[in-house]
Amino acid sequence: MKWVLKCLNVYQKCQQCQSSEQLLELFLRDPNDFLSQLVTMDETWLYHYDLETKQQSMEWRHSGSPRPKKIRVQKSAGKDLASIFWDKDGILLIDYLPKDQTINAEYYSSLLVRLKDL
């Protein structure tokens, strides 16, 4: 697994070049089978909200009174971190980080083991 950082130092730039050269070699060996050998992963925060029903948002008002202002931005009721793995054929694995768990090497290792076992 290779990580791409936003601000690379000289050593990291060299590592990135080596990784790119390895991918190019893989492609040159068998261009037709290249994509079947790649798996990509990304993480995203999924926010969820407590939506007010239309009935809950209704209020009595005089016909000449101004409409109430609706606030469009509301604080999310919570968020979950999803780790998603996919290849050329589609999604392979989606994992949701359990509440109160930290992302660390052990967490990523367990994801890779689960992915390998698919």
ABEGO torsion letter per residue (X at the ends): XBBBBABBBAAAAAAAAAAAAAAAAAAAABAAAAAAABBBBBBBBBBBBBBBBAAAABBBBBAABBBBBBBABBBBAEBBBBBBBBBAAEBABBBBBBBGBBBBAAAAAAAAAAAAAX
